Amino acid sequence: MKIFILTIILLSSLYSYELNWLHNYDEALKAAKKEHKDVYLFVGADECRFCDRFKKLTLSKPEVIDKLQKKYILLYLSRDQHKIPKKFAIKGVPRHYFLTPDGKIYHDDRGSREPAGFFDILDEAELKKE
């Protein structure tokens, strides 16, 4: 019985790795100011195979999730569902934007990346911020 309970706990912890996205630009900026973090904005689309690939291959990895959650307020805006401010491009998704808590873009990129390539994007964003 103990092994069964331990297995259930272990499995639930494995599947607890997920990103908690905000879907409102203004709320994300408020949260960023409150938590003294920057914003990572992922612009996607409901029917986008490259967005789905990026989510499955990269955004599901614990090491990516940990890094994003430590440094950023996470904002996902679908061009099909959400209000996206005009300063952000909505064609050619997935798009990645890195913003100050005031909404200033300091780095942007696009495309589906595997974890190593996405870590390169994160590193570039950090360098541009400095």
Secondary structure, DSSP 8 states (H G I E B T S, - for coil): -HHHHHHHHHHHHHTT-----B--HHHHHHHHHHHT-EEEEEEE-TT-HHHHHHHHHTTT-HHHHHHHHHHEEEEEEETTTS---TTS--SSSSEEEEE-TT--EEEEEES---HHHHHHHHHHHHHHH-
